[in-house]
Amino acid sequence: MNLMSMEMICSACGADTLVRCEARYDGFKKTGEYFVCVSCGHEYSNASEVPFKVKEKEPAVFTDDDRPVKINIFDESEKKQNCRYCEHYIKNPFTQRCGLNCREVEATGWCDKFHAAKDTKKDNGKKNSNSEIEA
């Protein structure tokens, strides 16, 4: 049970409170569970006796018409022109480098010597040269 389903209005004290689930034991063997009002300690023998609060449906304040329009700054051809998609881009856990000029680069950087990397999905499961260094 989550916290929202543990809310109740106690039939003994009338308080708007929580209910605590306790284990019932026979020696060291668990035989069942019972529920206790946190405010007054009234015991309920099973979950069907507990007067749980019914969560009311929250009013819909906003609709899909209120959401902002998604803005696309780049078209598809511009997205693939940065270093991340270049065949010379070398990924490393500590830094990224360009294989042409051996300089540190950003994944979002770009230069005039861009060459699109091979698509890994078209290579029948072979890994892209960017994902591992060949020996």
C-alpha positions as CSV (number, residue, x, y, z in Angstrom):
1,M,0.0,0.0,0.0
2,N,1.3,3.4,-0.8
3,L,1.0,6.5,1.5
4,M,-2.1,7.8,-0.4
5,S,-4.0,4.6,0.3
6,M,-3.1,4.7,4.0
7,E,-5.2,7.8,4.6
8,M,-8.5,7.3,6.5
9,I,-11.2,8.8,8.6
10,C,-11.2,6.8,11.8
11,S,-14.6,5.4,12.8
12,A,-13.6,5.5,16.5
13,C,-12.2,9.0,17.0
14,G,-13.4,10.7,13.7
15,A,-9.9,12.0,12.9
16,D,-8.7,12.5,9.4
17,T,-5.5,10.5,9.9
18,L,-3.3,7.6,8.7
19,V,-3.6,3.9,9.3
20,R,-0.6,1.8,10.3
21,C,-0.3,-1.9,9.1
22,E,1.0,-4.2,11.9
23,A,2.0,-7.9,11.6
24,R,0.2,-10.4,13.8
25,Y,2.5,-13.3,15.1
26,D,1.9,-16.6,16.7
27,G,5.3,-17.1,18.4
28,F,7.8,-16.4,15.6
29,K,5.4,-17.2,12.8
30,K,3.5,-14.4,11.0
31,T,-0.2,-15.3,11.0
32,G,-1.6,-12.1,9.5
33,E,-2.0,-8.4,9.6
34,Y,-4.1,-5.9,11.3
35,F,-4.5,-2.1,11.0
36,V,-4.2,0.5,13.7
37,C,-5.4,4.2,13.7
38,V,-2.3,6.4,14.2
39,S,-4.3,9.0,16.2
40,C,-6.2,6.9,18.8
41,G,-4.9,3.3,18.4
42,H,-8.2,1.7,17.3
43,E,-7.6,-1.7,15.7
44,Y,-9.2,-3.0,12.5
45,S,-8.8,-6.7,12.0
46,N,-8.5,-6.5,8.2
47,A,-8.3,-4.0,5.3
48,S,-11.9,-4.3,4.4
49,E,-13.0,-2.8,7.8
50,V,-10.7,0.3,7.5
51,P,-12.6,3.4,6.3
52,F,-10.0,4.5,3.7
53,K,-10.4,8.0,2.2
54,V,-11.6,8.0,-1.4
55,K,-9.4,10.1,-3.5
56,E,-11.4,12.7,-5.4
57,K,-10.6,13.3,-9.0
58,E,-8.5,16.5,-9.3
59,P,-10.0,19.1,-11.7
60,A,-8.3,19.5,-15.0
61,V,-6.9,23.0,-15.0
62,F,-4.9,22.8,-18.2
63,T,-5.7,21.1,-21.5
64,D,-3.5,20.2,-24.4
65,D,-4.4,23.5,-26.1
66,D,-2.6,25.3,-23.2
67,R,0.7,23.6,-23.9
68,P,3.3,25.6,-25.8
69,V,4.0,24.8,-29.4
70,K,7.2,22.8,-29.9
71,I,9.9,24.9,-31.6
72,N,12.3,23.2,-34.0
73,I,15.4,25.3,-34.4
74,F,17.2,23.0,-36.7
75,D,16.0,20.9,-39.6
76,E,17.2,17.3,-40.0
77,S,20.2,18.2,-42.3
78,E,21.6,20.6,-39.7
79,K,21.2,18.2,-36.8
80,K,23.7,15.8,-38.3
81,Q,26.5,18.3,-39.1
82,N,28.1,18.4,-35.7
83,C,31.1,16.5,-34.3
84,R,29.0,13.9,-32.6
85,Y,28.0,12.5,-35.9
86,C,31.4,12.8,-37.6
87,E,33.5,9.7,-38.4
88,H,36.6,11.4,-36.9
89,Y,34.9,11.9,-33.5
90,I,36.7,9.9,-30.8
91,K,34.6,9.2,-27.7
92,N,36.5,8.8,-24.4
93,P,35.1,8.8,-20.8
94,F,37.3,11.8,-19.9
95,T,37.5,13.8,-23.1
96,Q,36.3,13.9,-26.7
97,R,38.8,14.4,-29.6
98,C,38.9,14.9,-33.3
99,G,40.8,12.1,-35.1
100,L,41.9,14.5,-37.8
101,N,43.7,17.2,-35.9
102,C,44.0,15.5,-32.4
103,R,42.3,18.4,-30.6
104,E,39.8,18.3,-27.9
105,V,36.3,19.0,-29.2
106,E,32.7,19.2,-28.0
107,A,30.0,16.9,-29.2
108,T,28.1,19.9,-30.5
109,G,31.0,21.5,-32.3
110,W,31.5,21.4,-36.0
111,C,34.1,22.1,-38.7
112,D,34.4,22.2,-42.5
113,K,36.0,18.7,-42.6
114,F,32.9,16.9,-41.5
115,H,32.4,13.4,-42.8
116,A,29.3,11.5,-41.8
117,A,29.9,8.4,-39.7
118,K,28.6,5.1,-40.9
119,D,25.2,4.2,-39.6
120,T,25.6,1.3,-37.1
121,K,22.2,-0.1,-38.0
122,K,23.1,-0.6,-41.6
123,D,26.3,-2.5,-40.8
124,N,24.5,-5.7,-39.7
125,G,25.4,-5.5,-36.1
126,K,29.0,-4.3,-36.5
127,K,30.0,-1.6,-34.1
128,N,30.7,1.9,-35.3
129,S,34.3,3.0,-35.5
130,N,33.4,5.7,-33.0
131,S,32.4,3.2,-30.3
132,E,35.6,1.2,-30.1
133,I,39.2,1.7,-31.2
134,E,40.4,-0.9,-33.6
135,A,43.6,-2.7,-32.6
